[in-house]
Amino acid sequence: MSASDAPSGADSSGESNTDRDSRGADGERPSARRPMSLEEIRGVYADQADMMARMAWADRLLAGRYRRRVFERAEGRVLDVACGTGTNVPHLPGSVEYVGVDLSPEMLANAEDRFDDLERGDNLLEMDAQNLAFPDDAFDTVVSSLSTCTFPDPVAALNEMNRVCKPDGRVLLLEHGRSDLGPIARFQDWRADAHYEKHGCRWNQDPLESLERSDLEVSYVSTWLAGILTGIRARPA
Protein backbone atom coordinates (compact mmCIF):
# COMPACT_ATOMS: atom_id res chain seq x y z
CA MET A 1 0.00 0.00 0.00
CA SER A 2 1.56 3.30 -1.04
CA ALA A 3 1.08 6.60 0.78
CA SER A 4 -1.62 7.53 -1.75
CA ASP A 5 -3.45 4.28 -0.92
CA ALA A 6 -3.41 4.89 2.83
CA PRO A 7 -6.79 5.26 4.52
CA SER A 8 -8.23 8.75 4.81
CA GLY A 9 -6.60 10.60 7.67
CA ALA A 10 -3.44 8.46 7.50
CA ASP A 11 0.10 9.73 7.08
CA SER A 12 2.77 8.20 4.84
CA SER A 13 3.46 5.49 7.43
CA GLY A 14 -0.09 4.19 6.99
CA GLU A 15 -1.06 5.20 10.52
CA SER A 16 -4.29 7.15 10.90
CA ASN A 17 -4.99 10.02 13.27
CA THR A 18 -7.31 7.68 15.15
CA ASP A 19 -4.50 5.13 15.52
CA ARG A 20 -2.18 7.78 16.91
CA ASP A 21 -4.84 9.09 19.26
CA SER A 22 -5.46 5.56 20.58
CA ARG A 23 -1.89 5.27 21.80
CA GLY A 24 -1.11 5.97 25.41
CA ALA A 25 1.45 8.42 26.75
CA ASP A 26 4.09 5.75 26.32
CA GLY A 27 3.34 5.51 22.59
CA GLU A 28 2.22 1.88 22.76
CA ARG A 29 -0.93 0.52 21.17
CA PRO A 30 -3.68 -0.84 23.45
CA SER A 31 -2.89 -4.45 22.51
CA ALA A 32 0.70 -3.96 23.69
CA ARG A 33 -0.38 -2.37 26.96
CA ARG A 34 -3.05 -4.94 27.86
CA PRO A 35 -2.54 -8.40 26.40
CA MET A 36 -5.61 -10.61 26.32
CA SER A 37 -6.11 -12.82 29.33
CA LEU A 38 -5.94 -16.60 29.02
CA GLU A 39 -9.73 -16.79 29.21
CA GLU A 40 -10.12 -14.24 26.43
CA ILE A 41 -7.68 -16.16 24.23
CA ARG A 42 -9.51 -19.40 25.00
CA GLY A 43 -12.73 -17.72 23.89
CA VAL A 44 -11.23 -16.50 20.63
CA TYR A 45 -10.09 -19.98 19.67
CA ALA A 46 -13.32 -21.63 20.79
CA ASP A 47 -14.97 -19.56 18.07
CA GLN A 48 -12.29 -20.19 15.44
CA ALA A 49 -11.17 -23.80 15.99
CA ASP A 50 -13.55 -25.40 13.49
CA MET A 51 -12.75 -22.83 10.82
CA MET A 52 -9.01 -23.31 11.31
CA ALA A 53 -9.39 -27.07 10.93
CA ARG A 54 -11.34 -26.58 7.69
CA MET A 55 -8.64 -24.21 6.37
CA ALA A 56 -5.78 -26.65 7.01
CA TRP A 57 -5.38 -27.02 3.22
CA ALA A 58 -4.56 -23.30 2.94
CA ASP A 59 -1.90 -23.54 5.62
CA ARG A 60 -0.33 -26.53 3.83
CA LEU A 61 -0.25 -24.50 0.62
CA LEU A 62 1.22 -21.33 2.13
CA ALA A 63 3.34 -22.53 5.03
CA GLY A 64 3.71 -26.31 4.67
CA ARG A 65 7.12 -26.19 3.03
CA TYR A 66 8.45 -23.90 5.78
CA ARG A 67 7.04 -26.06 8.55
CA ARG A 68 8.87 -29.04 7.01
CA ARG A 69 12.15 -27.12 6.78
CA VAL A 70 12.00 -26.20 10.46
CA PHE A 71 10.49 -29.31 12.01
CA GLU A 72 12.20 -32.06 10.01
CA ARG A 73 15.04 -31.80 12.54
CA ALA A 74 12.83 -32.89 15.43
CA GLU A 75 13.71 -36.18 17.08
CA GLY A 76 12.92 -38.32 20.09
CA ARG A 77 10.14 -37.26 22.43
CA VAL A 78 8.63 -34.09 20.97
CA LEU A 79 6.46 -31.47 22.69
CA ASP A 80 4.33 -29.32 20.37
CA VAL A 81 3.44 -26.16 22.32
CA ALA A 82 0.18 -24.45 21.30
CA CYS A 83 -0.42 -27.34 18.91
CA GLY A 84 -3.83 -26.08 17.80
CA THR A 85 -5.55 -28.47 15.41
CA GLY A 86 -2.35 -30.50 14.95
CA THR A 87 -1.05 -28.45 12.04
CA ASN A 88 2.58 -29.38 12.70
CA VAL A 89 1.97 -33.13 12.92
CA PRO A 90 2.31 -33.96 9.18
CA HIS A 91 5.61 -32.08 9.02
CA LEU A 92 7.37 -33.96 11.83
CA PRO A 93 9.41 -37.13 11.24
CA GLY A 94 7.28 -40.25 11.63
CA SER A 95 9.70 -41.67 14.20
CA VAL A 96 9.05 -39.08 16.93
CA GLU A 97 6.98 -39.62 20.08
CA TYR A 98 4.46 -36.77 19.92
CA VAL A 99 2.82 -34.80 22.72
CA GLY A 100 0.72 -31.73 21.90
CA VAL A 101 -0.55 -29.12 24.35
CA ASP A 102 -2.95 -26.25 23.81
CA LEU A 103 -5.01 -23.85 25.89
CA SER A 104 -8.13 -24.46 23.78
CA PRO A 105 -10.16 -27.66 24.27
CA GLU A 106 -11.88 -26.98 20.94
CA MET A 107 -8.52 -26.93 19.15
CA LEU A 108 -7.54 -30.21 20.80
CA ALA A 109 -10.85 -31.81 19.84
CA ASN A 110 -10.19 -30.91 16.21
CA ALA A 111 -6.66 -32.33 16.43
CA GLU A 112 -8.06 -35.58 17.82
CA ASP A 113 -10.59 -35.77 14.98
CA ARG A 114 -7.94 -35.13 12.31
CA PHE A 115 -5.38 -37.74 13.38
CA ASP A 116 -6.11 -41.33 14.36
CA ASP A 117 -3.09 -41.64 16.65
CA LEU A 118 -3.83 -38.51 18.72
CA GLU A 119 -6.06 -38.80 21.78
CA ARG A 120 -7.23 -36.30 24.37
CA GLY A 121 -5.78 -37.01 27.79
CA ASP A 122 -3.03 -39.17 26.29
CA ASN A 123 -0.83 -37.27 23.85
CA LEU A 124 -3.11 -34.23 23.55
CA LEU A 125 -3.30 -32.20 26.76
CA GLU A 126 -5.03 -28.94 27.71
CA MET A 127 -2.32 -26.75 29.17
CA ASP A 128 -1.08 -23.16 29.50
CA ALA A 129 2.19 -22.71 27.57
CA GLN A 130 3.36 -20.27 30.24
CA ASN A 131 3.04 -22.91 32.96
CA LEU A 132 3.77 -26.33 31.48
CA ALA A 133 2.91 -29.27 33.75
CA PHE A 134 6.02 -31.29 32.86
CA PRO A 135 9.23 -31.87 34.81
CA ASP A 136 12.50 -30.30 33.75
CA ASP A 137 14.34 -31.88 30.80
CA ALA A 138 11.33 -33.99 29.78
CA PHE A 139 11.61 -33.68 25.98
CA ASP A 140 14.28 -34.16 23.33
CA THR A 141 12.71 -31.53 21.06
CA VAL A 142 10.23 -28.73 21.66
CA VAL A 143 8.42 -27.26 18.66
CA SER A 144 5.91 -24.45 18.26
CA SER A 145 4.50 -22.51 15.34
CA LEU A 146 2.85 -19.11 14.96
CA SER A 147 2.32 -18.97 18.71
CA THR A 148 4.43 -16.29 20.43
CA CYS A 149 2.17 -13.66 18.84
CA THR A 150 -0.70 -14.93 21.02
CA PHE A 151 0.89 -15.72 24.40
CA PRO A 152 0.11 -13.00 26.97
CA ASP A 153 3.75 -13.32 28.09
CA PRO A 154 5.78 -14.84 25.22
CA VAL A 155 9.03 -14.72 27.20
CA ALA A 156 7.48 -16.81 29.99
CA ALA A 157 6.32 -19.37 27.43
CA LEU A 158 9.76 -19.51 25.79
CA ASN A 159 11.39 -19.97 29.18
CA GLU A 160 9.05 -22.90 29.86
CA MET A 161 10.12 -24.44 26.52
CA ASN A 162 13.71 -23.98 27.68
CA ARG A 163 12.95 -25.65 31.02
CA VAL A 164 11.26 -28.79 29.69
CA CYS A 165 13.80 -29.38 26.89
CA LYS A 166 16.78 -31.59 27.65
CA PRO A 167 20.14 -29.77 27.87
CA ASP A 168 21.33 -31.44 24.66
CA GLY A 169 17.94 -31.03 22.95
CA ARG A 170 16.65 -28.32 20.66
CA VAL A 171 13.77 -25.89 20.39
CA LEU A 172 12.39 -25.38 16.87
CA LEU A 173 10.08 -22.46 16.13
CA LEU A 174 8.27 -21.13 13.09
CA GLU A 175 7.01 -17.65 13.88
CA HIS A 176 5.48 -14.77 12.01
CA GLY A 177 5.82 -11.03 12.40
CA ARG A 178 6.28 -7.68 10.74
CA SER A 179 7.28 -7.86 7.07
CA ASP A 180 10.58 -6.56 5.70
CA LEU A 181 8.65 -4.85 2.89
CA GLY A 182 7.54 -1.34 3.76
CA PRO A 183 4.04 -1.40 2.22
CA ILE A 184 3.17 -4.72 3.86
CA ALA A 185 4.67 -3.64 7.18
CA ARG A 186 2.72 -0.38 7.16
CA PHE A 187 -0.50 -2.27 6.47
CA GLN A 188 0.26 -4.64 9.36
CA ASP A 189 0.89 -1.68 11.66
CA TRP A 190 -2.32 0.05 10.54
CA ARG A 191 -4.45 -3.06 11.17
CA ALA A 192 -2.56 -4.32 14.23
CA ASP A 193 -5.16 -3.44 16.87
CA ALA A 194 -8.16 -4.64 14.85
CA HIS A 195 -6.35 -7.90 14.06
CA TYR A 196 -5.45 -8.40 17.72
CA GLU A 197 -9.00 -7.76 18.90
CA LYS A 198 -10.41 -10.31 16.45
CA HIS A 199 -7.74 -13.02 16.52
CA GLY A 200 -5.67 -12.42 19.67
CA CYS A 201 -2.62 -12.19 17.40
CA ARG A 202 0.12 -9.53 17.42
CA TRP A 203 0.83 -9.92 13.72
CA ASN A 204 3.42 -7.13 13.54
CA GLN A 205 5.58 -8.47 16.38
CA ASP A 206 9.32 -9.08 16.16
CA PRO A 207 9.62 -12.74 17.25
CA LEU A 208 13.38 -12.46 17.76
CA GLU A 209 12.87 -9.70 20.32
CA SER A 210 11.11 -12.16 22.63
CA LEU A 211 13.80 -14.79 22.00
CA GLU A 212 16.51 -12.31 22.96
CA ARG A 213 14.81 -11.73 26.33
CA SER A 214 14.32 -15.43 27.02
CA ASP A 215 16.68 -18.07 28.42
CA LEU A 216 17.00 -19.80 25.04
CA GLU A 217 20.17 -19.46 22.95
CA VAL A 218 19.37 -18.90 19.27
CA SER A 219 21.64 -20.86 16.96
CA TYR A 220 20.01 -20.34 13.55
CA VAL A 221 17.50 -17.97 11.95
CA SER A 222 16.00 -17.89 8.47
CA THR A 223 13.21 -15.73 7.07
CA TRP A 224 10.77 -16.24 4.20
CA LEU A 225 7.77 -14.60 2.54
CA ALA A 226 9.07 -11.03 2.66
CA GLY A 227 10.26 -11.52 6.23
CA ILE A 228 6.81 -12.45 7.55
CA LEU A 229 7.84 -16.01 8.49
CA THR A 230 10.89 -16.71 10.63
CA GLY A 231 12.37 -20.15 11.25
CA ILE A 232 14.38 -20.44 14.45
CA ARG A 233 16.59 -23.13 15.97
CA ALA A 234 17.54 -22.62 19.62
CA ARG A 235 19.32 -24.47 22.40
CA PRO A 236 18.34 -24.64 26.07
CA ALA A 237 20.46 -22.41 28.24
KARAUR-V260832 format. One record per run of one state. SS is the DSSP state (H for helix, E for strand, C for the rest). FROM is the first residue (numbers start at 1). TO is the last residue. If there is no record, write none. Layout:
SS:FROM:TO
SS:FROM:TO
//
This chain:
C:1:2
H:3:5
C:6:9
E:10:10
C:11:15
E:16:16
H:17:22
C:23:29
H:30:33
C:34:37
H:38:54
C:55:55
H:56:71
C:72:76
E:77:81
C:82:88
H:89:91
C:92:96
E:97:102
C:103:104
H:105:114
C:115:119
E:120:120
C:121:123
E:124:126
C:127:138
E:139:145
C:146:153
H:154:164
E:165:176
C:177:181
H:182:199
C:200:206
H:207:212
C:213:216
E:217:224
C:225:228
E:229:235
C:236:237
//
